[in-house]
């Protein structure tokens, strides 16, 4: 029986037209174990006080003109 994680990963990859074998799942599990907690913390962080950079251009460093709302 496949666990929820494997089902989710296989479904998500199948939707993109990719099949995942057991090696793929093992690598994805490892990456999730390493980065998952920090990713979840970032996703749940309250960033409402972070300054907004209206002239955001990823090819340049931050302008420093963002203001806190």
N, C-alpha and C positions, 0 to 999 in steps of 0.2 A: 504494500500500500504506500502510495506517495504522500508526503506531508504537504501542508499548505504552502510552504515556501517554494518547494519544487513545482507544485501546480501553478503557483503565481508566476514564477520565472518562465516556465515552459509556455504558459499562455501568453505572457507579454512578448516573449521572443517569437512565438508563432505568429502573433499579430503583425510583427515586423518581417515575417517571412523567413525566420531563422529557426532551426531546430537545435535543441540543447541536449547533449549527451551527459553521461554521469561526470565526465571530466569537467565539462562546462559548469555544471551545477556545483561541483566541488570548488572551483575557482571563484564562482559568484558567492558561494557561502563564505569563503575565506575573506573576500573583499567586504562583504556585509558585516562580518564579525569585526573586521579591523576598522571600517569607516562608519558603520551603521549608527553607533551611539553618538558620535560627533555630528553626523548628518541629522539625526533626529533632534539633537539639541539645537542645532542651527535652525531647523525647520520650525521649532516651537518657540524660538527666541522672540521676544518683543522688541522689534526694531523701530518702533514708532518714534523714538527719540533720536534716531540716527539722522544725521544731516542728509538732505536730498541734494543730489548733484544734477541740476537741470541740464547742464551742457555735457552730459556723460559721453565720452568718446573713449572706448576701450583701447585705442591706439596711443592714448596720452595718459600721463599720470593724473590723479585727481586735481582739480583746479583749486580746491580749498574755498570755493565761493558758496558751498551749500549752507543752508540755514536750517536750524532746528525749528520745526513747526510748533 
